Amino acid sequence: MAAELKLTNKIGVIVDSFGIGVTEGLKKAREVGADGVQIYAVDGEMDPAVLVGGKRRELRQVIDGLGLEISALCGDLAGHGFQDASVNPQKIEKSKRILDLALELGTNIVTTHIGIVPEDRSSPIYEAMQRACRELSEYASSLNAFFAIETGPEPAAHLKSFLDTLGSRGVSVNFDPANMVMVTGDDPVQGVHTLKDYIVHTHVKDGRRLRIVDPKQVYGYLGYEKMDHAAIADMASEGGGADFTELPPGEGDVDFDAYFRALQDIGYSGYLTIEREVGHDPAADIAKAVRFIEQYRGR
Protein backbone atom coordinates (compact mmCIF):
# COMPACT_ATOMS: atom_id res chain seq x y z
CA MET A 1 0.00 0.00 0.00
CA ALA A 2 3.00 2.28 0.58
CA ALA A 3 3.54 2.60 -3.15
CA GLU A 4 0.00 3.94 -3.62
CA LEU A 5 0.63 6.83 -1.24
CA LYS A 6 2.56 9.78 -2.62
CA LEU A 7 3.20 11.98 0.39
CA THR A 8 4.68 15.40 -0.19
CA ASN A 9 5.29 16.19 3.48
CA LYS A 10 8.78 17.17 4.55
CA ILE A 11 10.71 14.90 6.93
CA GLY A 12 11.97 16.18 10.26
CA VAL A 13 14.16 14.71 12.98
CA ILE A 14 14.65 15.65 16.62
CA VAL A 15 18.20 17.01 16.86
CA ASP A 16 18.58 16.08 20.52
CA SER A 17 18.14 12.37 19.69
CA PHE A 18 21.63 12.30 18.19
CA GLY A 19 23.09 13.18 21.60
CA ILE A 20 25.92 15.30 20.16
CA GLY A 21 24.79 18.86 20.82
CA VAL A 22 22.79 21.21 18.65
CA THR A 23 25.40 22.29 16.09
CA GLU A 24 26.71 18.79 15.38
CA GLY A 25 23.17 17.41 15.58
CA LEU A 26 22.09 19.80 12.83
CA LYS A 27 24.90 18.56 10.60
CA LYS A 28 23.92 14.98 11.29
CA ALA A 29 20.28 15.74 10.49
CA ARG A 30 21.35 16.94 7.06
CA GLU A 31 23.50 13.81 6.59
CA VAL A 32 20.62 11.42 7.28
CA GLY A 33 18.44 13.19 4.73
CA ALA A 34 16.09 15.29 6.86
CA ASP A 35 14.47 18.43 5.53
CA GLY A 36 14.01 19.98 8.95
CA VAL A 37 14.58 19.58 12.66
CA GLN A 38 12.80 19.84 15.96
CA ILE A 39 14.93 21.18 18.82
CA TYR A 40 14.38 21.24 22.60
CA ALA A 41 14.45 24.85 23.77
CA VAL A 42 13.92 24.60 27.51
CA ASP A 43 17.38 24.72 29.05
CA GLY A 44 21.09 24.67 28.24
CA GLU A 45 22.30 26.43 25.11
CA MET A 46 18.76 26.64 23.65
CA ASP A 47 17.16 28.25 26.72
CA PRO A 48 15.60 31.51 25.47
CA ALA A 49 17.35 33.32 28.32
CA VAL A 50 20.72 31.95 27.14
CA LEU A 51 20.28 32.04 23.37
CA VAL A 52 20.05 35.81 22.97
CA GLY A 53 21.00 38.54 20.52
CA GLY A 54 23.66 37.52 18.03
CA LYS A 55 23.50 33.89 19.13
CA ARG A 56 20.05 33.59 17.62
CA ARG A 57 21.20 35.06 14.32
CA GLU A 58 24.22 32.75 14.25
CA LEU A 59 22.06 29.67 14.85
CA ARG A 60 19.64 30.75 12.13
CA GLN A 61 22.57 31.15 9.74
CA VAL A 62 23.83 27.64 10.55
CA ILE A 63 20.39 26.16 9.95
CA ASP A 64 19.92 28.06 6.70
CA GLY A 65 23.43 27.20 5.56
CA LEU A 66 22.70 23.50 5.92
CA GLY A 67 19.54 23.84 3.86
CA LEU A 68 17.38 22.90 6.85
CA GLU A 69 14.26 24.36 8.44
CA ILE A 70 12.99 24.11 11.99
CA SER A 71 9.76 22.13 12.02
CA ALA A 72 9.11 23.08 15.65
CA LEU A 73 10.78 23.84 18.95
CA CYS A 74 10.00 21.63 21.92
CA GLY A 75 8.93 23.64 24.95
CA ASP A 76 7.93 20.85 27.31
CA LEU A 77 8.44 22.20 30.85
CA ALA A 78 7.81 18.82 32.49
CA GLY A 79 6.54 18.61 36.07
CA HIS A 80 2.76 18.32 35.83
CA GLY A 81 2.37 20.36 32.69
CA PHE A 82 -0.15 23.09 33.57
CA GLN A 83 -2.05 21.16 36.24
CA ASP A 84 -0.57 23.10 39.16
CA ALA A 85 -2.04 26.61 39.27
CA SER A 86 0.63 27.77 41.73
CA VAL A 87 3.46 27.42 39.20
CA ASN A 88 1.55 28.21 36.03
CA PRO A 89 2.44 31.93 35.88
CA GLN A 90 6.16 31.11 35.58
CA LYS A 91 5.51 28.29 33.10
CA ILE A 92 3.25 30.47 30.97
CA GLU A 93 5.86 33.22 30.87
CA LYS A 94 8.63 30.81 29.85
CA SER A 95 6.38 29.19 27.24
CA LYS A 96 5.77 32.60 25.69
CA ARG A 97 9.51 33.30 25.53
CA ILE A 98 10.08 29.92 23.85
CA LEU A 99 7.46 30.83 21.25
CA ASP A 100 9.15 34.19 20.69
CA LEU A 101 12.42 32.33 20.10
CA ALA A 102 10.70 29.92 17.71
CA LEU A 103 9.46 32.79 15.58
CA GLU A 104 12.94 34.33 15.42
CA LEU A 105 14.32 30.98 14.27
CA GLY A 106 11.73 30.58 11.53
CA THR A 107 9.01 28.33 12.95
CA ASN A 108 5.66 29.21 14.48
CA ILE A 109 5.20 25.92 16.37
CA VAL A 110 6.23 24.95 19.91
CA THR A 111 5.32 21.43 21.00
CA THR A 112 4.58 20.66 24.63
CA HIS A 113 2.83 18.43 27.14
CA ILE A 114 0.16 20.07 29.27
CA GLY A 115 -0.57 17.14 31.61
CA ILE A 116 -3.47 14.71 31.52
CA VAL A 117 -6.75 16.54 30.96
CA PRO A 118 -9.15 15.45 33.77
CA GLU A 119 -12.51 13.96 32.88
CA ASP A 120 -14.19 16.16 35.50
CA ARG A 121 -14.63 19.63 34.01
CA SER A 122 -15.45 21.05 37.42
CA SER A 123 -12.17 19.96 39.01
CA PRO A 124 -9.55 22.56 40.06
CA ILE A 125 -6.98 20.84 37.87
CA TYR A 126 -9.18 21.16 34.77
CA GLU A 127 -9.79 24.81 35.59
CA ALA A 128 -6.06 25.49 36.05
CA MET A 129 -5.18 23.83 32.77
CA GLN A 130 -7.98 25.57 30.91
CA ARG A 131 -7.02 29.01 32.24
CA ALA A 132 -3.35 28.52 31.37
CA CYS A 133 -4.08 27.15 27.92
CA ARG A 134 -6.51 29.95 27.13
CA GLU A 135 -3.82 32.50 27.89
CA LEU A 136 -1.26 30.62 25.81
CA SER A 137 -3.75 30.16 22.99
CA GLU A 138 -4.56 33.87 22.89
CA TYR A 139 -0.86 34.77 22.87
CA ALA A 140 -0.03 32.29 20.12
CA SER A 141 -3.01 33.34 18.01
CA SER A 142 -1.94 36.98 18.23
CA LEU A 143 1.34 35.94 16.58
CA ASN A 144 -0.20 33.51 14.07
CA ALA A 145 1.59 30.73 15.95
CA PHE A 146 0.80 27.54 17.86
CA PHE A 147 1.53 25.68 21.05
CA ALA A 148 1.03 22.07 19.95
CA ILE A 149 -0.05 19.55 22.61
CA GLU A 150 1.32 16.05 22.12
CA THR A 151 -1.30 13.31 21.91
CA GLY A 152 -1.24 10.28 24.18
CA PRO A 153 -2.18 11.14 27.78
CA GLU A 154 -5.93 11.06 27.01
CA PRO A 155 -8.14 9.79 24.16
CA ALA A 156 -8.40 12.05 21.11
CA ALA A 157 -12.09 12.77 21.64
CA HIS A 158 -11.48 14.07 25.16
CA LEU A 159 -8.54 16.19 24.05
CA LYS A 160 -10.70 17.71 21.33
CA SER A 161 -13.45 18.52 23.82
CA PHE A 162 -10.86 20.40 25.91
CA LEU A 163 -9.41 22.27 22.95
CA ASP A 164 -12.90 23.29 21.87
CA THR A 165 -13.29 25.25 25.14
CA LEU A 166 -10.26 27.49 24.55
CA GLY A 167 -11.82 29.90 22.08
CA SER A 168 -8.98 29.87 19.52
CA ARG A 169 -6.58 27.47 17.81
CA GLY A 170 -3.43 28.94 19.34
CA VAL A 171 -3.19 25.75 21.39
CA SER A 172 -3.42 22.92 18.88
CA VAL A 173 -2.00 19.41 18.42
CA ASN A 174 1.31 17.66 17.81
CA PHE A 175 -0.03 14.27 16.74
CA ASP A 176 1.95 11.26 17.99
CA PRO A 177 0.41 7.93 16.94
CA ALA A 178 2.70 5.75 19.05
CA ASN A 179 1.74 7.41 22.32
CA MET A 180 -1.88 6.57 21.59
CA VAL A 181 -1.09 2.97 20.74
CA MET A 182 1.24 2.44 23.70
CA VAL A 183 -0.67 4.19 26.48
CA THR A 184 -4.40 4.81 25.90
CA GLY A 185 -5.00 2.16 23.26
CA ASP A 186 -6.75 4.82 21.19
CA ASP A 187 -6.93 4.43 17.39
CA PRO A 188 -4.51 6.88 15.73
CA VAL A 189 -6.36 6.83 12.42
CA GLN A 190 -9.66 7.81 14.03
CA GLY A 191 -7.69 10.24 16.17
CA VAL A 192 -6.41 12.06 13.09
CA HIS A 193 -9.97 12.57 11.87
CA THR A 194 -11.18 13.59 15.33
CA LEU A 195 -8.44 16.18 15.76
CA LYS A 196 -8.19 17.24 12.12
CA ASP A 197 -8.94 20.91 12.83
CA TYR A 198 -6.08 21.15 15.33
CA ILE A 199 -3.16 19.13 13.92
CA VAL A 200 -0.22 21.43 13.11
CA HIS A 201 2.74 19.07 13.65
CA THR A 202 3.19 15.30 13.77
CA HIS A 203 5.61 12.68 15.00
CA VAL A 204 6.54 9.48 13.24
CA LYS A 205 6.98 7.00 16.05
CA ASP A 206 5.94 3.40 16.56
CA GLY A 207 5.38 1.15 19.53
CA ARG A 208 3.36 -1.61 21.11
CA ARG A 209 1.18 -1.77 24.20
CA LEU A 210 2.06 -4.80 26.28
CA ARG A 211 -0.65 -4.43 28.90
CA ILE A 212 -3.27 -1.94 29.99
CA VAL A 213 -1.68 0.88 31.97
CA ASP A 214 -3.07 3.89 33.82
CA PRO A 215 -1.83 6.98 31.91
CA LYS A 216 -1.02 8.53 35.31
CA GLN A 217 1.71 5.92 35.73
CA VAL A 218 3.28 7.06 32.47
CA TYR A 219 2.72 10.82 32.44
CA GLY A 220 2.20 11.55 36.12
CA TYR A 221 -0.61 13.60 37.66
CA LEU A 222 -0.83 16.29 40.30
CA GLY A 223 -1.00 14.51 43.65
CA TYR A 224 0.09 11.26 42.03
CA GLU A 225 3.64 11.75 40.77
CA LYS A 226 5.63 14.01 38.49
CA MET A 227 5.96 13.56 34.77
CA ASP A 228 9.47 12.31 34.02
CA HIS A 229 10.00 12.03 30.28
CA ALA A 230 13.56 10.77 30.71
CA ALA A 231 12.16 7.85 32.69
CA ILE A 232 9.51 7.31 30.02
CA ALA A 233 12.22 7.14 27.38
CA ASP A 234 14.17 4.62 29.46
CA MET A 235 11.06 2.51 29.94
CA ALA A 236 10.32 2.55 26.22
CA SER A 237 13.84 1.57 25.20
CA GLU A 238 13.93 -1.25 27.75
CA GLY A 239 10.56 -2.72 26.89
CA GLY A 240 8.35 -0.25 28.68
CA GLY A 241 8.64 -1.83 32.11
CA ALA A 242 6.29 -4.53 30.72
CA ASP A 243 3.68 -1.82 29.98
CA PHE A 244 4.73 -0.74 26.46
CA THR A 245 7.70 -0.70 24.13
CA GLU A 246 8.77 1.92 21.59
CA LEU A 247 9.92 0.39 18.30
CA PRO A 248 11.37 1.50 14.94
CA PRO A 249 8.71 2.81 12.55
CA GLY A 250 6.99 -0.09 10.80
CA GLU A 251 7.84 -2.62 13.51
CA GLY A 252 5.14 -1.76 16.05
CA ASP A 253 1.35 -1.54 16.05
CA VAL A 254 0.91 1.80 14.31
CA ASP A 255 -0.65 1.13 10.89
CA PHE A 256 1.41 3.66 8.94
CA ASP A 257 -0.36 3.01 5.64
CA ALA A 258 -3.63 4.01 7.29
CA TYR A 259 -2.06 6.75 9.44
CA PHE A 260 -0.37 8.51 6.54
CA ARG A 261 -3.48 8.11 4.40
CA ALA A 262 -5.57 9.71 7.16
CA LEU A 263 -3.16 12.67 7.30
CA GLN A 264 -3.41 12.96 3.52
CA ASP A 265 -7.23 12.74 3.68
CA ILE A 266 -7.49 15.70 6.09
CA GLY A 267 -5.11 17.76 3.99
CA TYR A 268 -2.25 17.84 6.48
CA SER A 269 0.77 19.37 4.73
CA GLY A 270 3.16 19.88 7.66
CA TYR A 271 6.19 17.99 8.86
CA LEU A 272 6.51 14.28 9.59
CA THR A 273 9.08 14.49 12.38
CA ILE A 274 10.84 11.37 13.58
CA GLU A 275 10.89 10.78 17.31
CA ARG A 276 12.96 7.70 17.97
CA GLU A 277 14.32 6.49 21.31
CA VAL A 278 17.61 5.48 19.82
CA GLY A 279 20.13 2.82 20.77
CA HIS A 280 23.90 2.76 20.43
CA ASP A 281 23.99 4.19 16.90
CA PRO A 282 21.55 7.10 16.81
CA ALA A 283 22.47 8.27 13.31
CA ALA A 284 21.87 4.83 11.79
CA ASP A 285 18.65 4.41 13.75
CA ILE A 286 17.26 7.77 12.62
CA ALA A 287 18.50 7.31 9.03
CA LYS A 288 16.53 4.06 8.89
CA ALA A 289 13.42 5.92 10.00
CA VAL A 290 14.01 8.56 7.30
CA ARG A 291 14.19 5.81 4.69
CA PHE A 292 10.96 4.34 6.07
CA ILE A 293 9.11 7.61 5.41
CA GLU A 294 10.78 8.11 2.04
CA GLN A 295 9.11 4.99 0.66
CA TYR A 296 5.81 6.82 1.06
CA ARG A 297 7.15 9.82 -0.85
CA GLY A 298 7.90 7.74 -3.93
CA ARG A 299 11.65 8.10 -3.85
C-alpha positions as CSV (number, residue, x, y, z in Angstrom):
1,M,0.0,0.0,0.0
2,A,3.0,2.3,0.6
3,A,3.5,2.6,-3.2
4,E,0.0,3.9,-3.6
5,L,0.6,6.8,-1.2
6,K,2.6,9.8,-2.6
7,L,3.2,12.0,0.4
8,T,4.7,15.4,-0.2
9,N,5.3,16.2,3.5
10,K,8.8,17.2,4.5
11,I,10.7,14.9,6.9
12,G,12.0,16.2,10.3
13,V,14.2,14.7,13.0
14,I,14.7,15.7,16.6
15,V,18.2,17.0,16.9
16,D,18.6,16.1,20.5
17,S,18.1,12.4,19.7
18,F,21.6,12.3,18.2
19,G,23.1,13.2,21.6
20,I,25.9,15.3,20.2
21,G,24.8,18.9,20.8
22,V,22.8,21.2,18.7
23,T,25.4,22.3,16.1
24,E,26.7,18.8,15.4
25,G,23.2,17.4,15.6
26,L,22.1,19.8,12.8
27,K,24.9,18.6,10.6
28,K,23.9,15.0,11.3
29,A,20.3,15.7,10.5
30,R,21.4,16.9,7.1
31,E,23.5,13.8,6.6
32,V,20.6,11.4,7.3
33,G,18.4,13.2,4.7
34,A,16.1,15.3,6.9
35,D,14.5,18.4,5.5
36,G,14.0,20.0,8.9
37,V,14.6,19.6,12.7
38,Q,12.8,19.8,16.0
39,I,14.9,21.2,18.8
40,Y,14.4,21.2,22.6
41,A,14.5,24.8,23.8
42,V,13.9,24.6,27.5
43,D,17.4,24.7,29.1
44,G,21.1,24.7,28.2
45,E,22.3,26.4,25.1
46,M,18.8,26.6,23.7
47,D,17.2,28.2,26.7
48,P,15.6,31.5,25.5
49,A,17.3,33.3,28.3
50,V,20.7,32.0,27.1
51,L,20.3,32.0,23.4
52,V,20.0,35.8,23.0
53,G,21.0,38.5,20.5
54,G,23.7,37.5,18.0
55,K,23.5,33.9,19.1
56,R,20.1,33.6,17.6
57,R,21.2,35.1,14.3
58,E,24.2,32.8,14.3
59,L,22.1,29.7,14.8
60,R,19.6,30.7,12.1
61,Q,22.6,31.2,9.7
62,V,23.8,27.6,10.6
63,I,20.4,26.2,10.0
64,D,19.9,28.1,6.7
65,G,23.4,27.2,5.6
66,L,22.7,23.5,5.9
67,G,19.5,23.8,3.9
68,L,17.4,22.9,6.9
69,E,14.3,24.4,8.4
70,I,13.0,24.1,12.0
71,S,9.8,22.1,12.0
72,A,9.1,23.1,15.7
73,L,10.8,23.8,18.9
74,C,10.0,21.6,21.9
75,G,8.9,23.6,25.0
76,D,7.9,20.8,27.3
77,L,8.4,22.2,30.8
78,A,7.8,18.8,32.5
79,G,6.5,18.6,36.1
80,H,2.8,18.3,35.8
81,G,2.4,20.4,32.7
82,F,-0.1,23.1,33.6
83,Q,-2.1,21.2,36.2
84,D,-0.6,23.1,39.2
85,A,-2.0,26.6,39.3
86,S,0.6,27.8,41.7
87,V,3.5,27.4,39.2
88,N,1.6,28.2,36.0
89,P,2.4,31.9,35.9
90,Q,6.2,31.1,35.6
91,K,5.5,28.3,33.1
92,I,3.2,30.5,31.0
93,E,5.9,33.2,30.9
94,K,8.6,30.8,29.9
95,S,6.4,29.2,27.2
96,K,5.8,32.6,25.7
97,R,9.5,33.3,25.5
98,I,10.1,29.9,23.8
99,L,7.5,30.8,21.3
100,D,9.1,34.2,20.7
101,L,12.4,32.3,20.1
102,A,10.7,29.9,17.7
103,L,9.5,32.8,15.6
104,E,12.9,34.3,15.4
105,L,14.3,31.0,14.3
106,G,11.7,30.6,11.5
107,T,9.0,28.3,12.9
108,N,5.7,29.2,14.5
109,I,5.2,25.9,16.4
110,V,6.2,25.0,19.9
111,T,5.3,21.4,21.0
112,T,4.6,20.7,24.6
113,H,2.8,18.4,27.1
114,I,0.2,20.1,29.3
115,G,-0.6,17.1,31.6
116,I,-3.5,14.7,31.5
117,V,-6.8,16.5,31.0
118,P,-9.1,15.5,33.8
119,E,-12.5,14.0,32.9
120,D,-14.2,16.2,35.5
121,R,-14.6,19.6,34.0
122,S,-15.4,21.0,37.4
123,S,-12.2,20.0,39.0
124,P,-9.6,22.6,40.1
125,I,-7.0,20.8,37.9
126,Y,-9.2,21.2,34.8
127,E,-9.8,24.8,35.6
128,A,-6.1,25.5,36.1
129,M,-5.2,23.8,32.8
130,Q,-8.0,25.6,30.9
131,R,-7.0,29.0,32.2
132,A,-3.3,28.5,31.4
133,C,-4.1,27.2,27.9
134,R,-6.5,29.9,27.1
135,E,-3.8,32.5,27.9
136,L,-1.3,30.6,25.8
137,S,-3.7,30.2,23.0
138,E,-4.6,33.9,22.9
139,Y,-0.9,34.8,22.9
140,A,0.0,32.3,20.1
141,S,-3.0,33.3,18.0
142,S,-1.9,37.0,18.2
143,L,1.3,35.9,16.6
144,N,-0.2,33.5,14.1
145,A,1.6,30.7,15.9
146,F,0.8,27.5,17.9
147,F,1.5,25.7,21.0
148,A,1.0,22.1,20.0
149,I,-0.1,19.5,22.6
150,E,1.3,16.0,22.1
151,T,-1.3,13.3,21.9
152,G,-1.2,10.3,24.2
153,P,-2.2,11.1,27.8
154,E,-5.9,11.1,27.0
155,P,-8.1,9.8,24.2
156,A,-8.4,12.0,21.1
157,A,-12.1,12.8,21.6
158,H,-11.5,14.1,25.2
159,L,-8.5,16.2,24.1
160,K,-10.7,17.7,21.3
161,S,-13.5,18.5,23.8
162,F,-10.9,20.4,25.9
163,L,-9.4,22.3,23.0
164,D,-12.9,23.3,21.9
165,T,-13.3,25.3,25.1
166,L,-10.3,27.5,24.6
167,G,-11.8,29.9,22.1
168,S,-9.0,29.9,19.5
169,R,-6.6,27.5,17.8
170,G,-3.4,28.9,19.3
171,V,-3.2,25.7,21.4
172,S,-3.4,22.9,18.9
173,V,-2.0,19.4,18.4
174,N,1.3,17.7,17.8
175,F,0.0,14.3,16.7
176,D,2.0,11.3,18.0
177,P,0.4,7.9,16.9
178,A,2.7,5.7,19.1
179,N,1.7,7.4,22.3
180,M,-1.9,6.6,21.6
181,V,-1.1,3.0,20.7
182,M,1.2,2.4,23.7
183,V,-0.7,4.2,26.5
184,T,-4.4,4.8,25.9
185,G,-5.0,2.2,23.3
186,D,-6.7,4.8,21.2
187,D,-6.9,4.4,17.4
188,P,-4.5,6.9,15.7
189,V,-6.4,6.8,12.4
190,Q,-9.7,7.8,14.0
191,G,-7.7,10.2,16.2
192,V,-6.4,12.1,13.1
193,H,-10.0,12.6,11.9
194,T,-11.2,13.6,15.3
195,L,-8.4,16.2,15.8
196,K,-8.2,17.2,12.1
197,D,-8.9,20.9,12.8
198,Y,-6.1,21.1,15.3
199,I,-3.2,19.1,13.9
200,V,-0.2,21.4,13.1
201,H,2.7,19.1,13.6
202,T,3.2,15.3,13.8
203,H,5.6,12.7,15.0
204,V,6.5,9.5,13.2
205,K,7.0,7.0,16.1
206,D,5.9,3.4,16.6
207,G,5.4,1.1,19.5
208,R,3.4,-1.6,21.1
209,R,1.2,-1.8,24.2
210,L,2.1,-4.8,26.3
211,R,-0.6,-4.4,28.9
212,I,-3.3,-1.9,30.0
213,V,-1.7,0.9,32.0
214,D,-3.1,3.9,33.8
215,P,-1.8,7.0,31.9
216,K,-1.0,8.5,35.3
217,Q,1.7,5.9,35.7
218,V,3.3,7.1,32.5
219,Y,2.7,10.8,32.4
220,G,2.2,11.6,36.1
221,Y,-0.6,13.6,37.7
222,L,-0.8,16.3,40.3
223,G,-1.0,14.5,43.7
224,Y,0.1,11.3,42.0
225,E,3.6,11.7,40.8
226,K,5.6,14.0,38.5
227,M,6.0,13.6,34.8
228,D,9.5,12.3,34.0
229,H,10.0,12.0,30.3
230,A,13.6,10.8,30.7
231,A,12.2,7.9,32.7
232,I,9.5,7.3,30.0
233,A,12.2,7.1,27.4
234,D,14.2,4.6,29.5
235,M,11.1,2.5,29.9
236,A,10.3,2.6,26.2
237,S,13.8,1.6,25.2
238,E,13.9,-1.2,27.8
239,G,10.6,-2.7,26.9
240,G,8.3,-0.3,28.7
241,G,8.6,-1.8,32.1
242,A,6.3,-4.5,30.7
243,D,3.7,-1.8,30.0
244,F,4.7,-0.7,26.5
245,T,7.7,-0.7,24.1
246,E,8.8,1.9,21.6
247,L,9.9,0.4,18.3
248,P,11.4,1.5,14.9
249,P,8.7,2.8,12.5
250,G,7.0,-0.1,10.8
251,E,7.8,-2.6,13.5
252,G,5.1,-1.8,16.0
253,D,1.4,-1.5,16.0
254,V,0.9,1.8,14.3
255,D,-0.6,1.1,10.9
256,F,1.4,3.7,8.9
257,D,-0.4,3.0,5.6
258,A,-3.6,4.0,7.3
259,Y,-2.1,6.8,9.4
260,F,-0.4,8.5,6.5
261,R,-3.5,8.1,4.4
262,A,-5.6,9.7,7.2
263,L,-3.2,12.7,7.3
264,Q,-3.4,13.0,3.5
265,D,-7.2,12.7,3.7
266,I,-7.5,15.7,6.1
267,G,-5.1,17.8,4.0
268,Y,-2.2,17.8,6.5
269,S,0.8,19.4,4.7
270,G,3.2,19.9,7.7
271,Y,6.2,18.0,8.9
272,L,6.5,14.3,9.6
273,T,9.1,14.5,12.4
274,I,10.8,11.4,13.6
275,E,10.9,10.8,17.3
276,R,13.0,7.7,18.0
277,E,14.3,6.5,21.3
278,V,17.6,5.5,19.8
279,G,20.1,2.8,20.8
280,H,23.9,2.8,20.4
281,D,24.0,4.2,16.9
282,P,21.5,7.1,16.8
283,A,22.5,8.3,13.3
284,A,21.9,4.8,11.8
285,D,18.6,4.4,13.8
286,I,17.3,7.8,12.6
287,A,18.5,7.3,9.0
288,K,16.5,4.1,8.9
289,A,13.4,5.9,10.0
290,V,14.0,8.6,7.3
291,R,14.2,5.8,4.7
292,F,11.0,4.3,6.1
293,I,9.1,7.6,5.4
294,E,10.8,8.1,2.0
295,Q,9.1,5.0,0.7
296,Y,5.8,6.8,1.1
297,R,7.1,9.8,-0.8
298,G,7.9,7.7,-3.9
299,R,11.7,8.1,-3.8
